[in-house]
Amino acid sequence: MLVIGCDPGLTGAISLLCSQRGLLECEDLPTCSNGQKTGKMLRWIDAAALQALLWDWSVRHGFAEHSVHACIERPIPMPSMPSTTTASSFDTFGVIRALVTGKISPKGMTVIDPSDWKKLFGLGNDKDESIACAKRLYPDAGASLARKKDHNRAESILIGHWLLREVA
């Protein structure tokens, strides 16, 4: 079984895990300019680049021969967040959900609240803990998790791992 784990957002990440082979892929989500010259929302998910990445994974890892599932973290709007940030979060979530759904098994999509998957690992909001936890579970992921800003990669791995435990 293959699982796609995704921590959405403009600095988010996406990972591919296999129930037998562990972590196969881990990438930052591709972004691009949205054409705006001013304002706070100047970038968005590069849908074409994400579609190409998923296509590449599907060919290299044989999605056609496997049951493929996905888990995406649900964006949680906060009253203190600017409306543009909320709009960007949900735009990103929708683009990712649409593109990933085209590559997975029917009914293979799970959307999860951050607190639900973090509970399994005993995590709070400390991003360094997410990186350490992902490295413990997947020691070969060290190169993908070398920078402090790789916490989104770590979280995409952990979201995928959560789903592997749920589905397996």
N, C-alpha and C positions, 0 to 999 in steps of 0.2 A: 504494500500500500504506500502511496505517496501523499504527502501533506504539504500544502502551501500555508505558511504562517505569515501574517502581515500586520505590521504596526503602521497604520496609515498616517499620513501627514506629509507636508512638504519636505520634512527632514526624516521621513519614515523609511522603512526597509521591508524587504520581502525575502522569505527563505523557502527552500524546498528541502523536506526531510523524507527519508525512506524508513519504513518500519524495520527493514533488515540492514540497511547500509548507513544509517545515521544521517548526518547533515550532508546534503549534496551541493547546495548553492546558498549564497547569502549576498544580497545586493542592496544598495541604497535605492530608493524609488527614484526613477528619472523625472526631472522637472525641466520646464522650459519657460520662457517669457510668455505671458498671455497677451502681449501687445499693448498693455497699458504703460504709459510713460510716467504717470504720477499716481500717488495713492499708496495704500498699504498692501494691496493684493497685486503684486507684479509678476508672480510666478504661479504655475499650476502643474499638475501631473502631466508629463509628456505622454499622452495616451498612445501615440504611435510607437514610442520607444518602449513603453511597458508591454504593449502588444507584441513587439518583436522579441523582447526578453522572454515572455511566456511561450512564444512559439519556439524559440531556441531551446528552452528547457523541455518542452513537450517532445521535440525531435530527439534531443540528446538523451533524455531519460525515459523515453518510451511511454508517454502518457497513455497511448492507445492500448497498451498491454497491461495497464494497472488500474486499480481503483484509485481515483484521485479526489481528495477532499481538501477543503480550504477553511481556514479560520481567520477572520478579520476582527480586529478590535473595534468596538463601537465607539465613535466619538461622543464624548459627554459634554454638552454645552454647559458653560458655567455663567451665572448671571454677571460675573465680573469681567467676562471676556468681551472684547469689542465685537460688534456684529459682523465685521469683515472677517475676523478670525473664525467665528462660528460658521459663516458661509463657506470659507475656504476649507474648513475641516470636513464639512458635509459634501462639498464638491469632490474633494479628494477621495473620500469614502465611496461615493457613488461611482466614480470612474474606475476605481480599483475593483469594486464589487462586480461591476458589469464585465470588465475584461477577464477577471479570474473565473467568473461563472461560465464563460465560454470554453474553459479548459478543464473543467472538473466533471466528475460523475453527477448524474441527476440527483438532486437532493443532497449534494455533497457540501453545501455551504453552511458554515456556522458563524454567527456573529456573537461576539462575547464582550461583556463589560470588563474593563480593566481589573476591577476588584476580584472578579471570579477566577481569572487565570492566575493572578498574583497570589491568591490564597493558597493554591497548590504548592507554590514554592516558598511561601512565607515571606513574600516581598512587600515592601511599602513603596515609597516614592524615590528611594535612593537608587539612582541610575547605576552607580558602581556595583551595587548588589546584583542587579540584573546581569551585568557583564560577568561578574564572578560566577553566578549560578549557571549561565550558559556555557562558560568555559569548563565548569565541573562536569556538566552533562555531556558536552561535546569538546573534548580536549583538542581535537583537530581544528576547531574553529578559531584558535588563537590568532591567526593572521587576519581574520575577518573582524576581530574584536580588539585590535591593538590600540585604537585611539579612544580617548574619553568620550568623544562624540559618537562612538559606535554603539551606544546604549540602545538605539533604535534597532540596530541589527540584532543585538542580544535579545531584545524583546520580541522581535519577529520569530526568532528561533524558539523562544520559550512559549509563545502562543502556538506555534506548530507542535511543539512537544506536548503541550496540554491536550491538543486535539488527538495526537497519536494515542495518548493514554485513554482518551474518551472513546475513540472509535475501535481501537484494537481489542 
